[in-house]
Amino acid sequence: MSSNDHQPKQQKPSLSRERVVAAAIAILDGEGENALTFRALAKSLSTGSGAIYWHVADKRTLLAAATEHVLSEAIAQSGRGTHPADAVRDVALGVFDVIEAHPWVGTELAREPWQPAMTTLFEKISAGFDAMGVPRSALFYCGSALVQYLLGFAAQAAAAARHDFQSQDRTEVLTTLVARWTQGEPADYPYVHLLADELRSHDEREAFLAGLDLILAGARNLQG
């Protein structure tokens, strides 16, 4: 009898909702939303589709759970800052970074904005605005402005993913966009032509931070 006969067989980890969601995120990150099927998921987890349906009812539920997981994690890890405004900035930047890292999150937020994690986001940024000294009567407006700004970025990321801009050369994409912007005559659209140069060379993260700072500056003006 060989020594291998005495060794216990290694058991596969039991299937759980957490493992299903983690596998879904890996597929979404690696191949995109179209590649996420229950057949692909079953192959990744070395199980049958029926076992997966026990934990997740359908693809919509799975996408929502995956979005909730990565967003909640990002929000939980953000909000650090010595000043309340820095904390709000950090939370917003955390959401920006998670959408940049997982473009499908932008698609999901554009499709269904009020994911469960967005409630946590609203709570966290409202607390930050409150700590900044924004009057309670204005908390909703400040929070809404920032959330809508984030959702606008999510919609932009969703459009980019839909048109497969992620896989294209950024210079090529921006050149195409500038060409569309400047189709009209400069005399009719002087500011569009002026801003086209910014579009051609802008950094997405810097542009996001500039808009975020405008929202925070407005909130500071509301301080009592």
C-alpha positions as a Markdown table, in Angstrom:
| # | Residue | x | y | z |
|---|---|---|---|---|
| 1 | Met | 0.0 | 0.0 | 0.0 |
| 2 | Ser | 1.5 | 3.4 | -1.0 |
| 3 | Ser | 1.9 | 6.2 | 1.4 |
| 4 | Asn | -0.5 | 8.2 | -0.7 |
| 5 | Asp | -3.3 | 5.8 | 0.3 |
| 6 | His | -3.1 | 7.0 | 3.8 |
| 7 | Gln | -3.3 | 10.7 | 2.9 |
| 8 | Pro | -6.8 | 12.2 | 3.4 |
| 9 | Lys | -8.4 | 13.5 | 0.2 |
| 10 | Gln | -8.5 | 17.2 | -0.1 |
| 11 | Gln | -12.0 | 18.5 | 0.1 |
| 12 | Lys | -13.1 | 21.3 | -2.2 |
| 13 | Pro | -14.4 | 24.4 | -0.3 |
| 14 | Ser | -18.1 | 24.3 | 0.0 |
| 15 | Leu | -20.0 | 26.6 | -2.3 |
| 16 | Ser | -21.3 | 29.8 | -0.8 |
| 17 | Arg | -22.9 | 33.1 | -2.0 |
| 18 | Glu | -19.6 | 34.8 | -1.2 |
| 19 | Arg | -17.6 | 32.4 | -3.5 |
| 20 | Val | -20.2 | 32.8 | -6.2 |
| 21 | Val | -19.9 | 36.6 | -6.1 |
| 22 | Ala | -16.1 | 36.5 | -5.9 |
| 23 | Ala | -16.0 | 34.3 | -9.0 |
| 24 | Ala | -18.5 | 36.6 | -10.8 |
| 25 | Ile | -16.3 | 39.6 | -10.1 |
| 26 | Ala | -13.2 | 37.8 | -11.5 |
| 27 | Ile | -15.1 | 37.1 | -14.7 |
| 28 | Leu | -16.5 | 40.7 | -14.9 |
| 29 | Asp | -13.1 | 42.2 | -14.4 |
| 30 | Gly | -11.3 | 39.8 | -16.8 |
| 31 | Glu | -13.8 | 39.5 | -19.7 |
| 32 | Gly | -16.7 | 41.9 | -19.1 |
| 33 | Glu | -20.4 | 41.7 | -18.5 |
| 34 | Asn | -21.3 | 39.7 | -21.6 |
| 35 | Ala | -18.9 | 36.9 | -20.5 |
| 36 | Leu | -20.7 | 36.5 | -17.2 |
| 37 | Thr | -23.0 | 33.5 | -17.7 |
| 38 | Phe | -24.0 | 30.8 | -15.2 |
| 39 | Arg | -22.3 | 28.3 | -17.5 |
| 40 | Ala | -19.0 | 30.2 | -17.2 |
| 41 | Leu | -19.5 | 30.7 | -13.5 |
| 42 | Ala | -20.1 | 26.9 | -13.0 |
| 43 | Lys | -16.9 | 26.1 | -14.9 |
| 44 | Ser | -15.0 | 28.6 | -12.8 |
| 45 | Leu | -16.3 | 27.1 | -9.6 |
| 46 | Ser | -16.1 | 23.5 | -10.8 |
| 47 | Thr | -19.8 | 22.9 | -10.0 |
| 48 | Gly | -23.1 | 22.7 | -11.7 |
| 49 | Ser | -25.4 | 25.6 | -12.6 |
| 50 | Gly | -28.1 | 24.3 | -10.3 |
| 51 | Ala | -25.8 | 24.7 | -7.3 |
| 52 | Ile | -25.2 | 28.4 | -8.2 |
| 53 | Tyr | -29.0 | 29.0 | -8.6 |
| 54 | Trp | -29.3 | 27.9 | -5.0 |
| 55 | His | -27.3 | 31.0 | -3.9 |
| 56 | Val | -28.2 | 33.5 | -6.6 |
| 57 | Ala | -31.5 | 33.6 | -8.4 |
| 58 | Asp | -30.4 | 35.2 | -11.7 |
| 59 | Lys | -27.8 | 37.3 | -13.5 |
| 60 | Arg | -29.4 | 40.6 | -12.4 |
| 61 | Thr | -29.2 | 39.6 | -8.8 |
| 62 | Leu | -25.6 | 38.5 | -9.3 |
| 63 | Leu | -24.6 | 41.8 | -10.9 |
| 64 | Ala | -26.3 | 43.7 | -8.0 |
| 65 | Ala | -24.5 | 41.6 | -5.4 |
| 66 | Ala | -21.1 | 42.0 | -7.2 |
| 67 | Thr | -21.6 | 45.8 | -7.4 |
| 68 | Glu | -22.7 | 45.9 | -3.8 |
| 69 | His | -19.5 | 44.0 | -2.7 |
| 70 | Val | -16.9 | 46.2 | -4.5 |
| 71 | Leu | -18.7 | 49.5 | -3.7 |
| 72 | Ser | -19.2 | 48.6 | 0.0 |
| 73 | Glu | -15.6 | 47.6 | 0.3 |
| 74 | Ala | -14.4 | 50.9 | -1.3 |
| 75 | Ile | -16.7 | 53.0 | 0.8 |
| 76 | Ala | -15.8 | 51.2 | 4.0 |
| 77 | Gln | -12.1 | 51.8 | 3.4 |
| 78 | Ser | -12.5 | 55.5 | 2.5 |
| 79 | Gly | -13.4 | 58.6 | 4.5 |
| 80 | Arg | -10.0 | 58.9 | 6.2 |
| 81 | Gly | -8.8 | 62.5 | 6.6 |
| 82 | Thr | -7.8 | 65.0 | 9.3 |
| 83 | His | -10.3 | 67.5 | 8.0 |
| 84 | Pro | -14.0 | 66.6 | 7.3 |
| 85 | Ala | -13.7 | 68.0 | 3.7 |
| 86 | Asp | -10.7 | 65.7 | 3.1 |
| 87 | Ala | -12.8 | 62.8 | 4.4 |
| 88 | Val | -15.7 | 63.6 | 2.0 |
| 89 | Arg | -13.1 | 64.0 | -0.8 |
| 90 | Asp | -11.6 | 60.6 | 0.0 |
| 91 | Val | -15.0 | 58.8 | 0.0 |
| 92 | Ala | -15.8 | 60.3 | -3.5 |
| 93 | Leu | -12.4 | 59.4 | -4.8 |
| 94 | Gly | -12.8 | 55.9 | -3.5 |
| 95 | Val | -16.0 | 55.5 | -5.6 |
| 96 | Phe | -14.2 | 57.0 | -8.6 |
| 97 | Asp | -11.3 | 54.6 | -8.2 |
| 98 | Val | -13.6 | 51.5 | -7.9 |
| 99 | Ile | -15.5 | 52.5 | -11.1 |
| 100 | Glu | -12.2 | 53.0 | -12.9 |
| 101 | Ala | -11.0 | 49.6 | -11.7 |
| 102 | His | -14.3 | 47.9 | -12.4 |
| 103 | Pro | -16.0 | 49.6 | -15.4 |
| 104 | Trp | -19.0 | 47.2 | -15.1 |
| 105 | Val | -19.8 | 48.9 | -11.8 |
| 106 | Gly | -20.4 | 52.1 | -13.8 |
| 107 | Thr | -22.8 | 50.3 | -16.1 |
| 108 | Glu | -24.6 | 48.8 | -13.1 |
| 109 | Leu | -25.0 | 52.1 | -11.3 |
| 110 | Ala | -26.1 | 53.8 | -14.5 |
| 111 | Arg | -28.7 | 51.0 | -15.0 |
| 112 | Glu | -29.8 | 51.0 | -11.3 |
| 113 | Pro | -28.5 | 54.0 | -9.4 |
| 114 | Trp | -29.8 | 53.2 | -6.0 |
| 115 | Gln | -27.8 | 50.1 | -5.1 |
| 116 | Pro | -27.8 | 49.3 | -1.4 |
| 117 | Ala | -24.2 | 50.6 | -1.1 |
| 118 | Met | -25.4 | 54.0 | -2.2 |
| 119 | Thr | -27.3 | 54.4 | 1.0 |
| 120 | Thr | -24.1 | 53.9 | 2.9 |
| 121 | Leu | -22.4 | 56.4 | 0.6 |
| 122 | Phe | -25.1 | 59.0 | 1.2 |
| 123 | Glu | -24.8 | 58.4 | 5.0 |
| 124 | Lys | -21.1 | 58.8 | 5.0 |
| 125 | Ile | -20.8 | 61.9 | 2.9 |
| 126 | Ser | -23.8 | 63.6 | 4.7 |
| 127 | Ala | -21.9 | 63.0 | 8.0 |
| 128 | Gly | -18.8 | 64.6 | 6.4 |
| 129 | Phe | -20.7 | 67.6 | 5.2 |
| 130 | Asp | -22.3 | 67.9 | 8.7 |
| 131 | Ala | -18.8 | 67.8 | 10.2 |
| 132 | Met | -17.8 | 70.6 | 7.8 |
| 133 | Gly | -20.4 | 72.8 | 9.4 |
| 134 | Val | -22.9 | 72.7 | 6.6 |
| 135 | Pro | -26.4 | 73.6 | 8.0 |
| 136 | Arg | -28.7 | 70.6 | 8.5 |
| 137 | Ser | -31.2 | 72.1 | 6.1 |
| 138 | Ala | -28.6 | 72.0 | 3.3 |
| 139 | Leu | -27.2 | 68.5 | 3.9 |
| 140 | Phe | -29.6 | 66.9 | 1.4 |
| 141 | Tyr | -28.6 | 69.3 | -1.4 |
| 142 | Cys | -24.9 | 68.9 | -0.8 |
| 143 | Gly | -25.2 | 65.1 | -0.6 |
| 144 | Ser | -27.4 | 65.0 | -3.7 |
| 145 | Ala | -25.0 | 67.2 | -5.7 |
| 146 | Leu | -22.1 | 64.9 | -4.9 |
| 147 | Val | -24.0 | 61.6 | -5.5 |
| 148 | Gln | -25.4 | 62.9 | -8.8 |
| 149 | Tyr | -21.8 | 63.9 | -9.8 |
| 150 | Leu | -20.6 | 60.4 | -9.0 |
| 151 | Leu | -23.5 | 58.9 | -10.9 |
| 152 | Gly | -22.7 | 61.1 | -13.9 |
| 153 | Phe | -19.2 | 59.7 | -13.9 |
| 154 | Ala | -20.6 | 56.2 | -13.6 |
| 155 | Ala | -22.8 | 56.8 | -16.7 |
| 156 | Gln | -19.8 | 58.1 | -18.6 |
| 157 | Ala | -17.8 | 55.0 | -17.6 |
| 158 | Ala | -20.8 | 52.9 | -18.7 |
| 159 | Ala | -20.9 | 54.6 | -22.1 |
| 160 | Ala | -17.2 | 54.0 | -22.5 |
| 161 | Ala | -17.6 | 50.3 | -21.7 |
| 162 | Arg | -20.5 | 50.1 | -24.1 |
| 163 | His | -18.5 | 51.5 | -26.9 |
| 164 | Asp | -15.4 | 49.4 | -25.9 |
| 165 | Phe | -13.3 | 52.6 | -25.3 |
| 166 | Gln | -11.5 | 50.7 | -22.6 |
| 167 | Ser | -9.7 | 48.5 | -25.2 |
| 168 | Gln | -8.9 | 51.4 | -27.6 |
| 169 | Asp | -5.9 | 53.7 | -27.5 |
| 170 | Arg | -6.9 | 56.8 | -25.4 |
| 171 | Thr | -5.4 | 59.2 | -27.9 |
| 172 | Glu | -7.4 | 57.7 | -30.7 |
| 173 | Val | -10.7 | 58.0 | -28.7 |
| 174 | Leu | -10.0 | 61.6 | -27.7 |
| 175 | Thr | -9.1 | 62.5 | -31.3 |
| 176 | Thr | -12.5 | 61.1 | -32.4 |
| 177 | Leu | -14.3 | 63.1 | -29.7 |
| 178 | Val | -12.5 | 66.3 | -30.5 |
| 179 | Ala | -13.4 | 65.9 | -34.2 |
| 180 | Arg | -17.0 | 65.6 | -33.2 |
| 181 | Trp | -16.9 | 68.6 | -30.9 |
| 182 | Thr | -15.3 | 70.8 | -33.5 |
| 183 | Gln | -17.6 | 70.0 | -36.4 |
| 184 | Gly | -19.3 | 73.4 | -36.0 |
| 185 | Glu | -17.8 | 76.7 | -37.1 |
| 186 | Pro | -15.6 | 78.4 | -34.5 |
| 187 | Ala | -17.6 | 81.6 | -34.9 |
| 188 | Asp | -20.7 | 79.7 | -33.9 |
| 189 | Tyr | -19.1 | 77.6 | -31.1 |
| 190 | Pro | -16.1 | 79.6 | -29.9 |
| 191 | Tyr | -16.1 | 78.0 | -26.4 |
| 192 | Val | -16.5 | 74.5 | -27.7 |
| 193 | His | -13.5 | 75.0 | -29.9 |
| 194 | Leu | -11.6 | 76.5 | -26.9 |
| 195 | Leu | -12.5 | 73.6 | -24.6 |
| 196 | Ala | -11.6 | 71.0 | -27.3 |
| 197 | Asp | -7.9 | 71.5 | -26.5 |
| 198 | Glu | -8.6 | 70.7 | -22.9 |
| 199 | Leu | -10.5 | 67.6 | -23.9 |
| 200 | Arg | -7.6 | 66.5 | -26.1 |
| 201 | Ser | -5.1 | 66.6 | -23.2 |
| 202 | His | -7.1 | 66.3 | -20.0 |
| 203 | Asp | -6.5 | 63.7 | -17.3 |
| 204 | Glu | -9.7 | 62.0 | -16.2 |
| 205 | Arg | -8.8 | 61.8 | -12.6 |
| 206 | Glu | -7.6 | 65.4 | -12.4 |
| 207 | Ala | -10.9 | 66.5 | -14.1 |
| 208 | Phe | -12.9 | 64.5 | -11.6 |
| 209 | Leu | -11.0 | 66.1 | -8.7 |
| 210 | Ala | -11.5 | 69.6 | -10.1 |
| 211 | Gly | -15.2 | 69.1 | -10.2 |
| 212 | Leu | -15.2 | 67.5 | -6.7 |
| 213 | Asp | -13.3 | 70.5 | -5.3 |
| 214 | Leu | -16.0 | 72.8 | -6.8 |
| 215 | Ile | -18.7 | 71.0 | -4.9 |
| 216 | Leu | -16.7 | 71.1 | -1.7 |
| 217 | Ala | -16.0 | 74.8 | -2.2 |
| 218 | Gly | -19.8 | 75.4 | -2.6 |
| 219 | Ala | -20.4 | 73.4 | 0.6 |
| 220 | Arg | -17.9 | 75.5 | 2.5 |
| 221 | Asn | -19.8 | 78.7 | 1.5 |
| 222 | Leu | -22.8 | 77.3 | 3.3 |
| 223 | Gln | -21.0 | 76.9 | 6.6 |
| 224 | Gly | -22.7 | 78.7 | 9.5 |
